[in-house]
Amino acid sequence: MVETFTQQNSKSKLRTQEKIEEAEMMEQSLAAEEAITEGFENLASIKEALNQVMVEPSRQSVEFILSYSNSTRK
């Protein structure tokens, strides 16, 4: 028997299932889906934070690059 299960199903309904094993499997499925959703949202916020980071090279690095560039012109 195949039965569609969504997050909208209340946990109280789960507890009234005929078989305890089915209710436990459905609760585990919900918990796993919630964990995946939370993980995705966490990664999305990290990505957004990384997009906002502005990094500049050190002054020494810029001077080294300019020095090298000047040495190759001769």
Distance bins in CASP14 RR format, pairs under 12 A and 6 or more apart:
PFRMAT RR
TARGET T0000
AUTHOR 0000-0000-0000
RMODE 2
METHOD distances of the structure
MODEL  1
1 17 0 0 0 0 0 1 0 0 0 0 0
1 18 0 0 0 0 0 1 0 0 0 0 0
1 19 0 0 0 0 0 1 0 0 0 0 0
1 22 0 0 0 0 1 0 0 0 0 0 0
3 9 0 0 0 0 1 0 0 0 0 0 0
3 13 0 0 0 0 0 1 0 0 0 0 0
3 14 0 0 0 0 0 1 0 0 0 0 0
3 17 0 0 0 0 1 0 0 0 0 0 0
3 18 0 0 0 0 0 1 0 0 0 0 0
3 19 0 0 0 0 0 1 0 0 0 0 0
3 22 0 0 0 0 1 0 0 0 0 0 0
3 23 0 0 0 0 0 1 0 0 0 0 0
3 25 0 0 0 0 0 1 0 0 0 0 0
3 26 0 0 0 0 1 0 0 0 0 0 0
3 29 0 0 0 0 0 1 0 0 0 0 0
4 26 0 0 0 0 0 1 0 0 0 0 0
5 11 0 0 0 0 0 1 0 0 0 0 0
5 13 0 0 0 0 1 0 0 0 0 0 0
5 14 0 0 0 0 1 0 0 0 0 0 0
5 17 0 0 0 0 0 1 0 0 0 0 0
5 22 0 0 0 0 1 0 0 0 0 0 0
5 23 0 0 0 0 0 1 0 0 0 0 0
5 25 0 0 0 0 1 0 0 0 0 0 0
5 26 1 0 1 0 0 0 0 0 0 0 0
5 27 0 0 0 0 0 1 0 0 0 0 0
5 28 0 0 0 0 0 1 0 0 0 0 0
5 29 1 0 0 1 0 0 0 0 0 0 0
5 30 0 0 0 0 1 0 0 0 0 0 0
5 33 0 0 0 0 0 1 0 0 0 0 0
6 13 0 0 0 0 0 1 0 0 0 0 0
6 14 0 0 0 0 0 1 0 0 0 0 0
6 26 0 0 0 0 0 1 0 0 0 0 0
6 29 0 0 0 0 0 1 0 0 0 0 0
6 30 0 0 0 0 1 0 0 0 0 0 0
6 33 0 0 0 0 1 0 0 0 0 0 0
7 13 0 0 0 0 0 1 0 0 0 0 0
7 14 0 0 0 0 0 1 0 0 0 0 0
7 26 0 0 0 0 0 1 0 0 0 0 0
7 27 0 0 0 0 0 1 0 0 0 0 0
7 29 0 0 0 0 1 0 0 0 0 0 0
7 30 1 0 0 1 0 0 0 0 0 0 0
7 31 0 0 0 0 0 1 0 0 0 0 0
7 32 0 0 0 0 0 1 0 0 0 0 0
7 33 1 0 0 1 0 0 0 0 0 0 0
7 34 0 0 0 0 1 0 0 0 0 0 0
7 37 0 0 0 0 1 0 0 0 0 0 0
8 14 0 0 0 0 0 1 0 0 0 0 0
8 30 0 0 0 0 0 1 0 0 0 0 0
9 15 0 0 0 0 0 1 0 0 0 0 0
9 16 0 0 0 0 0 1 0 0 0 0 0
9 17 0 0 0 0 0 1 0 0 0 0 0
9 22 0 0 0 0 0 1 0 0 0 0 0
9 23 0 0 0 0 0 1 0 0 0 0 0
9 26 1 0 0 1 0 0 0 0 0 0 0
9 27 0 0 0 0 0 1 0 0 0 0 0
9 29 0 0 0 0 0 1 0 0 0 0 0
9 30 0 0 0 0 1 0 0 0 0 0 0
10 16 0 0 0 0 1 0 0 0 0 0 0
10 17 0 0 0 0 0 1 0 0 0 0 0
10 23 0 0 0 0 0 1 0 0 0 0 0
10 26 0 0 0 0 0 1 0 0 0 0 0
10 27 0 0 0 0 0 1 0 0 0 0 0
10 30 0 0 0 0 0 1 0 0 0 0 0
11 17 0 0 0 0 0 1 0 0 0 0 0
11 23 0 0 0 0 1 0 0 0 0 0 0
11 24 0 0 0 0 0 1 0 0 0 0 0
11 26 0 0 0 0 1 0 0 0 0 0 0
11 27 1 0 0 1 0 0 0 0 0 0 0
11 30 0 0 0 0 1 0 0 0 0 0 0
11 31 0 0 0 0 0 1 0 0 0 0 0
12 23 0 0 0 0 0 1 0 0 0 0 0
12 27 0 0 0 0 0 1 0 0 0 0 0
13 22 0 0 0 0 0 1 0 0 0 0 0
13 23 0 0 0 0 1 0 0 0 0 0 0
13 26 0 0 0 0 1 0 0 0 0 0 0
13 27 0 0 0 0 0 1 0 0 0 0 0
13 30 0 0 0 0 0 1 0 0 0 0 0
14 20 0 0 0 0 1 0 0 0 0 0 0
14 21 0 0 0 0 0 1 0 0 0 0 0
14 22 0 0 0 0 1 0 0 0 0 0 0
14 23 1 0 1 0 0 0 0 0 0 0 0
14 24 0 0 0 0 1 0 0 0 0 0 0
14 25 0 0 0 0 1 0 0 0 0 0 0
14 26 1 0 1 0 0 0 0 0 0 0 0
14 27 1 0 1 0 0 0 0 0 0 0 0
14 28 0 0 0 0 0 1 0 0 0 0 0
14 29 0 0 0 0 0 1 0 0 0 0 0
14 30 0 0 0 0 1 0 0 0 0 0 0
14 31 0 0 0 0 0 1 0 0 0 0 0
15 22 0 0 0 0 0 1 0 0 0 0 0
15 23 1 0 0 1 0 0 0 0 0 0 0
15 24 0 0 0 0 0 1 0 0 0 0 0
15 26 0 0 0 0 0 1 0 0 0 0 0
15 27 0 0 0 0 1 0 0 0 0 0 0
16 22 0 0 0 0 0 1 0 0 0 0 0
16 23 0 0 0 0 1 0 0 0 0 0 0
16 26 0 0 0 0 0 1 0 0 0 0 0
17 23 1 0 1 0 0 0 0 0 0 0 0
17 24 0 0 0 0 1 0 0 0 0 0 0
17 25 0 0 0 0 1 0 0 0 0 0 0
17 26 1 0 0 1 0 0 0 0 0 0 0
17 27 0 0 0 0 0 1 0 0 0 0 0
19 25 0 0 0 0 1 0 0 0 0 0 0
19 26 0 0 0 0 0 1 0 0 0 0 0
20 26 0 0 0 0 0 1 0 0 0 0 0
20 27 0 0 0 0 0 1 0 0 0 0 0
21 27 0 0 0 0 0 1 0 0 0 0 0
21 28 0 0 0 0 0 1 0 0 0 0 0
22 28 0 0 0 0 0 1 0 0 0 0 0
22 29 0 0 0 0 0 1 0 0 0 0 0
23 29 0 0 0 0 0 1 0 0 0 0 0
23 30 0 0 0 0 0 1 0 0 0 0 0
24 30 0 0 0 0 0 1 0 0 0 0 0
24 31 0 0 0 0 0 1 0 0 0 0 0
25 31 0 0 0 0 0 1 0 0 0 0 0
25 32 0 0 0 0 0 1 0 0 0 0 0
26 32 0 0 0 0 0 1 0 0 0 0 0
26 33 0 0 0 0 0 1 0 0 0 0 0
27 33 0 0 0 0 0 1 0 0 0 0 0
27 34 0 0 0 0 0 1 0 0 0 0 0
28 34 0 0 0 0 0 1 0 0 0 0 0
28 35 0 0 0 0 0 1 0 0 0 0 0
29 35 0 0 0 0 0 1 0 0 0 0 0
29 36 0 0 0 0 0 1 0 0 0 0 0
30 36 0 0 0 0 0 1 0 0 0 0 0
30 37 0 0 0 0 0 1 0 0 0 0 0
31 37 0 0 0 0 0 1 0 0 0 0 0
31 38 0 0 0 0 0 1 0 0 0 0 0
32 38 0 0 0 0 0 1 0 0 0 0 0
32 39 0 0 0 0 0 1 0 0 0 0 0
33 39 0 0 0 0 0 1 0 0 0 0 0
33 40 0 0 0 0 0 1 0 0 0 0 0
34 40 0 0 0 0 0 1 0 0 0 0 0
34 41 0 0 0 0 0 1 0 0 0 0 0
35 41 0 0 0 0 0 1 0 0 0 0 0
35 42 0 0 0 0 0 1 0 0 0 0 0
36 42 0 0 0 0 0 1 0 0 0 0 0
36 43 0 0 0 0 0 1 0 0 0 0 0
37 43 0 0 0 0 0 1 0 0 0 0 0
37 44 0 0 0 0 0 1 0 0 0 0 0
38 44 0 0 0 0 0 1 0 0 0 0 0
38 45 0 0 0 0 0 1 0 0 0 0 0
39 45 0 0 0 0 1 0 0 0 0 0 0
39 46 0 0 0 0 1 0 0 0 0 0 0
39 47 0 0 0 0 0 1 0 0 0 0 0
40 46 0 0 0 0 0 1 0 0 0 0 0
40 47 0 0 0 0 0 1 0 0 0 0 0
41 47 0 0 0 0 0 1 0 0 0 0 0
41 48 0 0 0 0 0 1 0 0 0 0 0
42 48 0 0 0 0 0 1 0 0 0 0 0
42 49 0 0 0 0 0 1 0 0 0 0 0
43 49 0 0 0 0 0 1 0 0 0 0 0
43 50 0 0 0 0 0 1 0 0 0 0 0
44 50 0 0 0 0 0 1 0 0 0 0 0
44 51 0 0 0 0 0 1 0 0 0 0 0
45 51 0 0 0 0 0 1 0 0 0 0 0
45 52 0 0 0 0 0 1 0 0 0 0 0
46 52 0 0 0 0 0 1 0 0 0 0 0
46 53 0 0 0 0 0 1 0 0 0 0 0
47 53 0 0 0 0 0 1 0 0 0 0 0
55 61 0 0 0 0 0 1 0 0 0 0 0
56 62 0 0 0 0 1 0 0 0 0 0 0
57 63 0 0 0 0 1 0 0 0 0 0 0
57 64 0 0 0 0 1 0 0 0 0 0 0
57 65 0 0 0 0 1 0 0 0 0 0 0
57 66 0 0 0 0 0 1 0 0 0 0 0
58 64 0 0 0 0 1 0 0 0 0 0 0
58 65 0 0 0 0 0 1 0 0 0 0 0
59 65 0 0 0 0 0 1 0 0 0 0 0
59 66 0 0 0 0 0 1 0 0 0 0 0
60 66 0 0 0 0 0 1 0 0 0 0 0
60 67 0 0 0 0 0 1 0 0 0 0 0
61 67 0 0 0 0 0 1 0 0 0 0 0
61 68 0 0 0 0 0 1 0 0 0 0 0
62 68 0 0 0 0 0 1 0 0 0 0 0
62 69 0 0 0 0 0 1 0 0 0 0 0
63 69 0 0 0 0 0 1 0 0 0 0 0
63 70 0 0 0 0 0 1 0 0 0 0 0
64 70 0 0 0 0 0 1 0 0 0 0 0
64 71 0 0 0 0 0 1 0 0 0 0 0
65 71 0 0 0 0 0 1 0 0 0 0 0
65 72 0 0 0 0 0 1 0 0 0 0 0
66 72 0 0 0 0 0 1 0 0 0 0 0
66 73 0 0 0 0 0 1 0 0 0 0 0
67 73 0 0 0 0 0 1 0 0 0 0 0
68 74 0 0 0 0 0 1 0 0 0 0 0
END
